[in-house]
């Protein structure tokens, strides 16, 4: 049976009004992160731990760093270690120094503007174990720290001084069998195994009453969205030895609630405000938060503070953002799990997010990666593990309408990664259940106000054992209850695996799938397959394999003497193990389709053709097969280091061909080519009808001769797909073997303006796959498409005119008008913005479209946004195409 969350909330309240200053993001005014001026001390320079506790101690071997930071990440940031991503340097790092404990040291003063009746030291994340001293006194021994996702808090009220406090943290690396942050088969592991203070260290000061983690629950009118009801709860704790009378004040959107209370010494109480007691908590015409593509993302800010009743002094203040939205899950007619946001089904289309390999979090880079997802018309990011050194990632997802699915990594589920014997469940030992359930609870408390977090994931490739599952439910009942959970990300067994069920007595069937593929499959697979990873249900991780980078990026991490032919450096920058550790399984079908190449530059250019052709149909098939298809997560979205593996853009923020394929495939209204039925589909993924659309289809041969045309005017109902036309199969089959065709699809409004377009290259030879011998990572191809004709296309000439626009929020806008001044198709035009002196690509970049093709005589204008450049780095535009007129 399906578990149903219900929470009963009651309390009585008063009303008043208080002024507060608005904030952005999530912040606690009483908590101050200790960010800069840390000393990172190598083990060989520590003569004695006692010497580290002295104020202003001389430590000549220390590195000055910022926190959060892992040990190795800090050394890379400081330049002590040269760029470890070039060539195979990462594999050559001596790991011996990182098998020993390192020391983080910092001096700090209390904030004189804040009360200090209660002072708390908070560690939001330590990898893996540690010892902590304050002013020479041991606060916690090594056995107090057991994992990276527990948040550790220490009451230091009687131990802290107003000034010159010395904090010393000795960090020990993970050992085999530890449940640590892991990278599975995505890339090589960092030399220090991510040892360090990977999340913030904070000092918290409050008066005699502390205010704990305010939380806003929302209930929304799902019919007309005319009203919403809020329930606000927060714990208050009396940290003093006397009786305390106080008032909790809650304010949002100019409304204020006041809650008087009395606490006995040491007492903690949860205070709850709900709309049945306060009219202000029932909103009319609420600003509703929607996922990207379904609406806007308005956010409210809740300000909360506790004031003592006798003198109105503020003991603690907190502020947090929230969004008004409801999430639920369902099983469709075929028994596949899907999700609704605000009562409307949402097709999950996203990618697997991964942090930097050394867990570094650079603000501009983080923002660009999240904005890329919105630009690609994606709506979801899946995290294997509780990534994020701070909450900034989640803030950005809130702002950009990106749903986040988050939970433990499959690193904890396989013996070859976790070094624990497998038993069919998460490799958490029974005696560890309580600790890891409490760790999960900490993460939920940390993130529960983010509207972007739409479900909690308990397992990835397995599910938790029943006892652990029960504890997790208990914690979620206590601290959330507003989101669905996903017991695991896999349902049933993959090809070649022993059959087992993924369900529990409490939860019922998982009803999602993880059946691959992870290596290359051709476009027809996604439309044709109904047994493995094709477009049905929710595929929680899948994709068409490697996504080789563009040549600009390849040169950055590949030494000049290793650029060509492919070699051990190329393989090192893929994945791990026999399956993903080389190009072989990807290269074979690539060369059957497009041929072999004699240079890295030529290969990289044609690899983008393959990237585009392989990625677009995966998303298109799931879009066009709704409602049986409920979602797909491209594995993966980004990269933790420069590589060629599973990415829509590379580590340097350079989009690949797959990036623009995903953007095109996830447009709300689009014309799609169904490779299996050889049919043209029209999809409207909006919840509103689209009227009077005209679909125009044109089929060209490889000499740009028009072979067939079809026009149709239609009206699209909400969330529907129409079959507009079938390609003339006899025409394709009667062509010469090896012939290539081009299919140009356009959707226009009644006034002739173009709404969108799609352009396909098709082979005369229909592909066939050997499904009975499929593995969990790939289905073999028995007959491949032949695109050799693309290598000898007639030449084309493209003229361009560049025009600058406005600069808004640090992004310069521009547009380029392209004209195909020839009688032949200009195939796969690559557009770039570069610095005028260095020639380096300017990144991030947000093209309206790229890797596009122009029909004979066609003119098209494409818009772009990119970071503002100063006067010494003027931007210049460049283009290249695969069939230039010589």
Secondary structure, 3 states (H helix, E strand, C coil): CCCCCCCCCCCCCECCCCCCCCCCCCEECCEEECCCCEEEECHHHCCCHHHHHCCCCCCCCEEEECCCEEHHHHHHHCCCCCCCCCCCHHHHCCCHHHHCCEEEEEEECCCCCCCCCEEEEEECCCECEEEEEECCEEEECHHHCCCCCCCEEEECCCCCCCCCEEEEEEEECCCCCCCCCCCCCCCCCCCCCCCEECCCEEEEEECCEEEEEEEEEEEECCCCCCEEEEEEEEEEEECCCCCEEEEEEEEECCEEEEEEEEECCCCEEEEEEECCCCHHHEEECCCEECCCCCCCECCEEEEEEEEECCCCCEEEEEEEEECECCEEEEECCCCCEEEEECCEEECEEEEEECCCCCCCCCHHHHHHHHHHHHHCCCCEEEEECCCCCCCHHHHHHHHHCCEEEEECCHHHCCHHHHCCCCCCECCCCHHHHHHHHHHHHHHHHHHCCCCCEEEEECCCCCECCHHHHHHHHHHHHHHCCCCEEECCCCCCCCCCCCCCCCEECCCEECCCECCCCCCCCCHHHHHHCCCCCCCCEEEEEECCCCCCCCHHHHHHHCCHHHCCCCCHHHHHCCCCHHHHCCCHHHHHHHHHHHCCCCCHHHHHHHHHHHHHHHHHHHHHHHHHCCCCEEEEEECCCCCCCCCCCCCCECCCCCECHHHHHHHHHCCCEEEEEECCCCEEEEEECCCCCEEEEEEEEEEEECCCCEEEEEEEEEEECCCEEEEEEECCHHHHHCCCCCCEEEEEEEEECCCCCEEEEEEEEEECCCCEECHHHCCCCCCCEEECCCCHHHHHCCCECEEEEEEEEEEECCEEEEEEEEEECCCCCEEEEEEEEEECCCCCECCCEEECCCCEEECCCCEEEEEEEEECCCCCCCEEEEEECCCECC
